[in-house]
Amino acid sequence: MIENLQKIFDNPEIKLVSLYPNEDMGKYGKNVEVLSPIMWNNGAVNKYILALRNIMKLLMKWVQYSMGIFISETEKEIASADLIVSCGGGYMQSRDIKKLVMCFSYHYIQLLCAKKSKRKYVIFAQSIGPFDFISAKVVREILQEASLTLARECYSYEYVQKKFRLKNLHLTADTAFLLKAQKNSYEFDNDKKRIGITVRNWIYPNSKNKDKMNERYINAFAHFINVLVAQYDMHVYIMPQCTSFGLDNDLIISQCIYEEVENHELCTVIEQDFTPYELKHIYSKMDYFIGTRMHSNIFSLAEYVPCIAISYEHKTDGIMESVGLKDYVININDISYEVLIEKFNALIEDKEISLKLKDSVDRVKIFAKKNYELIKDIADEG
């Protein structure tokens, strides 16, 4: 995203607001300054106290911004920017009050600052929704007053169009389709066919037994990998798409699955912390890919690797539909070895998959470039 913004503008001064400023410092080049978030959970406090604190801070900031007062360095930078562009992703959703207060509020406060400072701002390449009734009321003005709202897949576009009726809404695609793969020193173990897999620790929000669902997920993948290795004579690579903090670190659940695999010689957990460019290059060397992490699917698809996606939110279904692979999606709540092997057999038997994928992915890349064409038009309006 930053690379493409630097291409369309002449030497822009970019300030990046990060929830993890210490981690992001220096990561995006010398011309990108990293700022702290306006609001964040920076201490282990009781969840009820945290919720009350967040509500009080949101109300105080709403009054403060309405009076044209911007105190912190980040607030001042937002209030003086020529253009504010939200990062792409899937955070713009809130199914209930708890989600609104405990999660979405950290992103919403920055968009509220942009709105109240009367600066141009863009909701960039998002999966948007769902919102419950109250959350929809909170976010409505943010969306309505944005210079652009860019939905990265069809389900979000249709949802926003129906619920908010925006005039500034456009259907685009995820900008990660445009990321350039970069060679690295990683060496593969043999010349067998390669299957790439990404997994994640999921919270199963609608399930009463999250531990049982997680165990089912692990067992399904472990059994699937055993069959790929024993019957298909393939080498499986479990990839770390995200190595974040806490339980969201993919290496934790990757290791859990690996321990259940019988033949470790033909199953590898890649533990190195690669850049996105390097990960994309590694994914490009796979013959097939099964991804729970949506951006791992995008990286693979962008390199024309046939893919099965494990869907935990509608963003995955929408993106897979955009590349003509809607039949190769498995809902994470329905995952089992039987479903995995059924979809995989259908994928490898589809003789025209590579040709279909090339045409559809090239079309999606045009939509991804549209994000920047629209941003440039907005900026040029003065």
C-alpha positions in Angstrom: 0.0 0.0 0.0 2.8 2.4 1.0 4.8 1.6 -2.2 1.8 2.3 -4.4 1.0 5.6 -2.6 4.6 6.6 -3.1 4.3 5.8 -6.8 1.2 7.9 -7.5 2.3 10.9 -5.4 5.5 12.9 -5.8 7.7 12.1 -2.8 4.8 12.1 -0.3 5.4 12.6 3.4 3.7 9.5 5.0 2.8 9.2 8.7 1.8 5.7 9.7 -0.5 5.3 12.8 0.3 1.9 14.2 -1.2 -0.1 17.1 2.3 -1.5 17.6 4.6 1.5 16.9 7.7 -0.1 18.5 7.4 -3.1 16.2 6.7 -1.0 13.1 9.5 1.6 13.7 11.8 1.6 10.6 9.9 -1.3 8.9 8.5 0.8 6.0 11.5 2.9 4.9 13.1 6.2 5.9 10.3 8.4 4.5 7.6 6.8 6.6 7.2 8.1 10.2 5.5 5.8 12.6 3.0 7.3 15.1 1.4 5.9 18.2 -2.4 5.2 18.2 -4.8 7.6 19.7 -6.3 4.9 21.8 -5.1 1.4 22.6 -5.3 -1.3 25.3 -1.8 -0.7 26.7 -2.3 -2.4 30.0 -3.7 -5.7 31.4 -6.8 -4.4 33.2 -10.1 -6.0 34.0 -12.3 -6.2 30.9 -15.1 -4.3 32.5 -12.8 -1.5 33.5 -11.3 -1.5 30.0 -14.8 -1.3 28.4 -15.8 1.6 30.7 -12.5 3.4 30.0 -12.9 3.0 26.2 -16.5 4.3 26.3 -15.5 7.3 28.4 -12.5 8.1 26.1 -14.7 7.8 23.0 -17.2 10.3 24.4 -14.4 12.7 25.6 -12.7 12.5 22.2 -16.0 13.1 20.4 -16.5 16.3 22.4 -12.9 17.4 22.0 -12.8 16.9 18.2 -16.2 18.6 17.8 -14.5 21.7 19.5 -11.6 21.5 17.0 -9.1 20.5 19.7 -6.4 18.0 18.7 -3.9 17.4 21.5 -1.7 14.4 20.8 1.0 14.3 18.1 -1.1 11.7 16.2 -4.3 13.8 16.4 -2.4 16.9 15.1 -0.9 14.9 12.2 -4.3 13.6 11.2 -5.9 17.0 11.5 -3.3 18.6 9.3 -2.9 15.9 6.6 -3.8 16.5 3.0 -5.3 13.0 2.8 -6.0 10.3 5.4 -6.1 6.7 4.1 -7.2 3.9 6.4 -5.3 0.7 6.1 -7.0 -2.1 4.1 -8.2 -5.2 5.9 -11.1 -6.7 7.7 -11.3 -4.7 10.9 -14.3 -2.5 9.9 -17.0 -4.6 11.5 -18.8 -4.9 14.8 -21.4 -7.6 15.4 -22.3 -6.3 18.9 -21.6 -3.7 21.5 -18.7 -5.7 23.0 -16.9 -5.8 19.6 -17.6 -2.1 19.1 -16.1 -1.1 22.5 -13.3 -3.6 22.8 -12.0 -3.9 19.2 -13.4 -1.6 16.6 -13.2 1.5 18.8 -9.4 1.6 18.4 -9.8 2.1 14.6 -12.9 4.1 14.7 -11.3 6.8 16.9 -8.8 7.6 14.2 -11.5 7.9 11.5 -13.5 10.1 13.9 -10.5 12.4 14.2 -10.2 12.6 10.4 -13.9 13.3 10.1 -14.1 16.0 12.8 -11.0 17.7 11.5 -12.8 18.0 8.1 -9.9 16.4 6.2 -10.3 14.2 3.2 -10.2 10.5 4.2 -10.6 7.2 2.4 -11.8 3.9 3.6 -9.3 1.8 1.8 -9.8 -1.7 0.2 -11.9 -3.0 3.1 -14.1 -5.9 3.9 -16.9 -4.1 5.6 -19.5 -5.4 8.0 -21.5 -6.9 9.5 -22.6 -4.3 12.0 -25.3 -4.6 14.6 -27.9 -1.8 14.9 -26.0 0.4 17.3 -22.6 -0.1 15.6 -24.2 0.7 12.2 -25.5 4.0 13.6 -22.0 4.8 15.0 -20.2 4.1 11.7 -22.8 5.5 9.3 -21.5 9.1 9.4 -17.9 7.9 9.0 -18.8 6.1 5.8 -21.1 8.8 4.5 -18.6 11.6 4.9 -15.6 9.6 3.5 -14.3 10.9 0.2 -14.1 7.3 -0.9 -15.2 3.9 0.4 -13.5 1.1 -1.4 -14.9 -2.4 -0.9 -12.3 -5.1 -1.7 -14.9 -7.9 -2.5 -18.4 -8.3 -3.7 -20.1 -9.3 -0.4 -18.9 -6.1 1.3 -19.8 -4.0 -1.6 -23.4 -5.4 -1.7 -23.7 -5.1 2.1 -22.6 -1.5 2.3 -24.7 -0.6 -0.8 -27.8 -2.0 0.8 -27.2 -0.9 4.4 -25.7 2.6 3.9 -26.6 3.6 0.3 -23.3 5.4 -0.2 -22.6 7.5 -3.3 -18.9 7.3 -2.9 -18.7 3.4 -2.8 -16.6 1.5 -5.3 -15.8 -2.2 -5.8 -12.0 -2.8 -6.0 -9.8 -5.6 -4.8 -7.2 -6.2 -2.1 -4.0 -4.4 -2.7 -1.9 -7.5 -1.7 -2.6 -8.8 -5.2 -0.1 -6.2 -6.4 2.7 -7.1 -4.0 5.9 -8.2 -5.9 7.4 -11.5 -4.9 11.0 -11.3 -3.9 13.5 -14.2 -4.0 15.1 -15.4 -0.8 17.5 -18.1 0.3 15.0 -20.6 1.5 15.7 -24.1 0.1 13.1 -26.8 -0.4 13.8 -30.3 0.9 13.1 -32.3 -2.4 11.5 -32.2 -5.8 8.2 -33.7 -4.7 4.9 -31.8 -5.4 4.5 -29.1 -2.7 1.4 -28.3 -0.8 1.4 -25.0 1.2 -0.9 -24.6 4.3 -1.6 -21.7 6.6 -3.5 -22.2 9.8 -4.6 -19.9 12.6 -6.0 -20.0 16.1 -9.7 -19.0 15.7 -12.1 -17.8 18.4 -15.3 -19.5 17.0 -17.5 -16.6 18.1 -20.8 -18.5 17.7 -19.7 -21.7 19.3 -20.4 -22.7 22.9 -17.4 -25.1 22.9 -14.4 -23.3 21.4 -11.9 -25.9 22.6 -13.7 -28.7 20.9 -13.9 -26.8 17.6 -10.2 -26.0 17.8 -9.4 -29.6 18.5 -11.5 -30.6 15.5 -9.7 -28.1 13.3 -6.3 -29.4 14.4 -7.2 -33.1 13.9 -8.7 -32.4 10.4 -5.5 -30.8 9.2 -3.3 -33.4 10.8 -5.2 -36.3 9.2 -5.3 -34.4 5.9 -1.5 -33.9 5.9 -1.0 -37.6 6.8 -2.9 -38.6 3.7 -1.2 -36.1 1.4 2.2 -37.5 2.5 1.3 -41.2 2.5 -1.1 -41.6 -0.4 -0.3 -38.6 -2.7 3.5 -38.6 -2.1 3.6 -34.9 -1.6 5.7 -32.6 0.7 3.6 -30.4 3.0 4.8 -27.0 4.1 3.0 -25.3 7.0 3.6 -21.5 6.6 3.6 -18.7 9.3 1.6 -16.0 7.6 1.2 -14.1 10.9 3.7 -14.2 13.7 1.9 -11.7 15.9 1.7 -11.5 19.7 0.1 -14.0 21.9 -2.2 -16.8 20.6 -2.5 -15.1 17.2 1.0 -16.3 16.4 0.4 -19.0 13.7 3.6 -20.9 14.7 1.8 -22.1 17.9 -1.1 -23.9 16.2 1.2 -24.9 13.3 3.4 -26.8 15.8 0.3 -28.4 17.4 -0.7 -29.8 14.0 2.8 -30.8 13.2 3.1 -32.9 16.4 0.0 -34.9 15.2 1.6 -35.7 11.8 3.1 -39.2 11.4 5.8 -38.6 8.8 7.9 -35.5 9.7 10.3 -36.0 6.9 7.6 -34.9 4.4 6.1 -32.2 6.5 7.9 -29.0 7.3 6.9 -26.1 9.6 8.6 -23.0 8.1 9.6 -21.0 11.2 11.6 -18.1 9.8 10.2 -14.6 10.0 10.1 -13.7 6.3 9.0 -10.4 4.8 5.7 -10.4 2.9 7.7 -10.2 -0.4 9.7 -13.3 0.6 6.6 -15.2 1.8 4.9 -14.5 -1.6 7.9 -15.9 -3.4 7.8 -19.1 -1.2 4.1 -19.5 -1.8 4.7 -19.1 -5.6 6.7 -22.4 -5.5 3.8 -24.4 -4.2 1.8 -26.6 -6.6 -1.4 -26.2 -4.5 -2.3 -24.1 -1.4 -4.8 -24.5 1.4 -5.1 -21.3 3.4 -6.9 -20.2 6.5 -5.1 -16.9 6.6 -6.8 -14.9 3.8 -3.7 -13.0 2.7 -1.8 -16.2 2.3 -4.5 -17.2 -0.2 -4.2 -13.8 -1.9 -0.4 -14.2 -2.1 -0.8 -17.6 -3.6 -3.6 -16.7 -6.0 -1.6 -13.7 -7.2 1.1 -16.1 -8.3 -1.5 -18.3 -10.0 -1.3 -21.2 -7.5 -4.6 -23.1 -7.2 -6.1 -22.6 -3.8 -8.6 -23.9 -1.2 -9.7 -21.3 1.4 -10.8 -21.9 4.9 -13.4 -19.2 5.5 -13.9 -17.7 9.0 -15.5 -14.4 7.7 -17.3 -13.4 4.5 -14.2 -11.6 3.2 -12.7 -15.0 2.3 -15.8 -16.0 0.4 -15.9 -12.7 -1.5 -12.3 -12.8 -2.6 -12.4 -16.5 -3.6 -15.6 -15.7 -5.7 -13.7 -12.8 -7.4 -11.1 -15.2 -8.8 -13.7 -17.8 -9.8 -13.0 -20.3 -6.9 -16.1 -20.0 -4.9 -16.5 -23.8 -5.0 -13.2 -24.2 -3.2 -14.2 -22.6 0.1 -14.7 -24.5 3.4 -16.4 -22.8 6.3 -14.1 -23.1 9.4 -17.1 -24.3 11.4 -17.7 -27.2 9.0 -14.0 -28.3 8.6 -13.2 -32.0 8.6 -10.7 -34.3 7.0 -13.5 -35.6 4.7 -14.3 -32.1 3.4 -10.7 -31.2 3.0 -9.9 -34.3 0.9 -13.0 -33.9 -1.2 -12.2 -30.3 -2.1 -8.5 -31.2 -2.7 -9.4 -34.1 -5.1 -11.8 -31.8 -7.0 -9.0 -29.1 -7.2 -6.3 -31.5 -8.6 -8.8 -33.0 -11.0 -9.8 -29.6 -12.5 -7.6 -29.6 -15.6 -8.6 -26.1 -16.6 -7.9 -24.5 -13.2 -4.6 -22.9 -14.1 -6.0 -21.2 -17.2 -9.2 -20.0 -15.4 -7.1 -18.7 -12.5 -4.7 -16.8 -14.8 -7.6 -14.9 -16.5 -9.5 -14.2 -13.3 -6.5 -13.1 -11.2 -5.3 -10.7 -14.0 -8.7 -9.2 -13.9 -8.6 -8.8 -10.1 -5.2 -7.1 -10.3 -6.8 -4.4 -12.5 -9.4 -3.9 -9.8 -6.6 -3.6 -7.2 -4.9 -0.9 -9.3 -8.2 0.9 -9.3 -7.8 1.7 -5.6 -4.9 4.1 -6.4 -6.5 5.6 -9.5 -9.5 6.6 -7.4 -7.3 8.0 -4.6 -5.3 10.0 -7.1 -8.5 11.5 -8.5 -9.7 12.5 -5.1 -6.4 14.1 -4.2 -6.2 16.0 -7.5 -9.6 17.6 -6.8 -7.8 19.9 -4.4 
